[in-house]
C-alpha cells in the first residue's frame, strides 16, 4: 500500500524538486528523507493527500538542507518556502518528462543512464539496482554519483529537448533495456518483477506525456503484451515454457486487452517503427486462441517490415522461426546457418530446435550444449537442458 | 552562460604542403576546404555571441614541457604525454547549456573534419 504510493509519487517529487532547486543531488536527498519520514510517521494510516504530504515534506527537507549549507542561500530558501504551494498537475507531469530526458542524456554513458533512470525516475534503491544489474552497490553508487556530477558541471539542461525525434530513441532504449533486464536476467523471480514493473511504469509515464509519439505507444504495447504472459512463462520446476506450450488461460486478459488496443491505434496511424512492429508481432501471437491458430503469414510480413527497418541478424533469426512454420525446418535452417551469431545463445537454441525437427539428433545435441554454455538465464538453461535430455532418451527408446 | 573548451584531436602533422604534409588532412584541397569551413563557423560563433577564443596549434613536436615543481626548473623537448593523437586546435565558447554546446561541437566537427571534445571550465 505505502509501497504503491511511493512508486507513484517518487518521480513526481524528485522531478519537481530538481526543477525548483536546480540540483539533482538535493532533489534525491530531500525526497529520500521525506519518504523515510513517511515510513516512520504514517505507520498504517495514509494521510488524506499522501502525494501532497510527500511533496511538502521533501520541499521543507530541501530548504533545511540549504540552510545548513549556506546562510546566503537560506534567504532564497525562505522565499521558496513561501512559494511552496501545490503545483498544477501539468507542471509536475512536465517535470517528470524533463527528468527522464535529463537522466537519458546522450552525454552520459549508457550504463549511467540506466542506473540514473532507475534511481531517480523509477525510485529503485541503489541496492535494488545493483542486484538487478549484477553489479556491486559501490559500482552502481559511483556510477550515479558521477553522472549527477557531470549533469551539474557540464550544464546538462533540465528540459524536454526541442529535437524530440533525435533524443527519444535513447529514452526508449533505457526503458526497453530495463524491461529486458527484468524479463530475461538471471537470479530470483522477485528481482525480475521489480525491473519489469519499473519499465512498465516508465513506459506508461512516457505514453501519458507523449500520446502522439507512436514509438512510445508501440513500446508500451510491447511491454504490456510481453508482461501479460509472465505467469505462463516459467513452469513449477523453474524451467522456461515456450510459446507453443504455454497455458494461454494464464495470460493476463486485462493487460492483453490494453496492449491490443494500443497496437490497433498504431496500425491506424500507419507510421510503423521498430517498437510498434515488435508490439504487432506480440499482438498476433497473443490473439491466437491456440498455438496452432497462429497467423504465421501475418508474422512473416511483420518480420519482413521489421527487418527492412533493422536489418540485424537477431531479427533475421526470429524471422527464421516463423519461416520454419510456413516453409518447414529445412528452409529455416538454411536461413539460420547463413547468420553470424556465434556467441548468441538463442542462435544455437534455434538451430538446435530445427536440427531436432529434421531428426539430426547428434548435431542438435551439440547445438543445445553450445546454447546452454552461452545462456545466462537459469530458466532458459533449465529448459534447454531438459530439451536436450528428452531428445537423448527418445533416441534410446524403441 | 557557461564556458567550455572544444578541442580537436587527431594524427599529428605539420602544415607543409611542399613536403606532402597537410596538417593531418589527406590533401591540400581537403585542408583548404576545412580551413574555409572553419572560418565560416568561427564567424557564426562571433555573430551569435558564443565566441571567446579559437586557434590551431603547431605540431606537437614543437612543444616544450616546463616543470618547476622541483628545486630546479626542468625543460623537456616534446609534448607532455606520448600519444598517437594530439590536440590540433581548440575553441573556447560560451553556451547556456550542454545541449547548445553539443550542437556547436557537431558543427565544429563537420567544419574541421575531426572529432571534437567538449569540456566545461571550472567555476
Interface residues (C-beta under 8 A of the other chain):
Chain A: X105 X106 X107 X153 X154 X155 X156 X157 X159 X161
Chain B: X2 X4 X95 X96 X97 X98 X99 X101 X102 X118 X120 X122
